């Protein structure tokens, strides 16, 4: 039981720290529902204008890449890959 509580607290802490960030980009960004398949096969759920602030919901580090789940001002949620020109900043 104690192990379950510790794991849940650790996950909650991770989510809490992720949500202290936001994303901003110098270029248009495509957001996708799922990035587990190649991006070339995905249809974007939204395209975000340059300079728009996106709230971070989750940050995932995997295979020398970082993907970020974000929410737009109008409530659209999607994933993006971090790359040059896209910054995550702490509030």
N, C-alpha and C positions, 0 to 999 in steps of 0.2 A: 504494500500500500504506500509506504514512504517513497519507494522508487517512482511510482506513478505520479505522486505529488511533485517530486523533484523534476521529473521530465516535463510535466505540464507547466511548472513555473519557468523552466528554462525556455520552452517554446514561447510562452507569453512574453518573457523578457526580450526574446529575439524579435518578435513582432513589434513590441513597443519601441525598440531601438530603430527598426526599419522605418517606422512611421514618423520618426523625427526628421526625415529627409524629404526633399522635393527634387524634381528633375526639371531642367531647363535646357533648351537646345537652340543652337544658332541656325538650324535647318528644320524643315518639316520632318515629322516623325510618324511612322506608321505603327499602329498598335494592333496586336494580334491576340486572339482568344487563347492560343496555345502555342508555345515555341518548342514543343517536343519533336516536331517534324521540321523538315527543311523549310526555311522561310519562303523559298521560291514557290512552294506549293500552297501557301496560305493566302487568304484574302483578308486584307486589313479590316478591323471593326471600326477604326477611326483613323483619320490623318490629322495630326495636330500641327497648328501653325507655329512657325519659328517664334521663340520668345515666350510661349505660353508656359506657365508654371503648372506642373503636374504633381499631385500628391502621391507619395510613395506608399504602397500598401505592403509590399514584400520585396526583398532583395535576395537573389539566389546566385551563389558563386559556383560555377561548374565548368570543368574542362577548359580552363584558361579563358573563360568568358563570364560575363556577369549579365544576368537578365533581371529586369525590374518590372514588377506589377505596379501599374499606376492608375490613377483616376483623374479624369479631366474635370474642368469646372462644371460641365453639364452632366456629370455622372457616368460617363462612359468609362469602362474598365478594360484594360488590356495589358499585354506584356510587350516589352521592347528589349533589344540587346543594347547594352552600353557600348558606345564606340566614340571615336574622335568627334568632337563637336557637341556631344551630349554630356552634360554634367549632372552629378548628384550632389546636392548641397545640403548642409544641415541647417535647420531652422534656427 
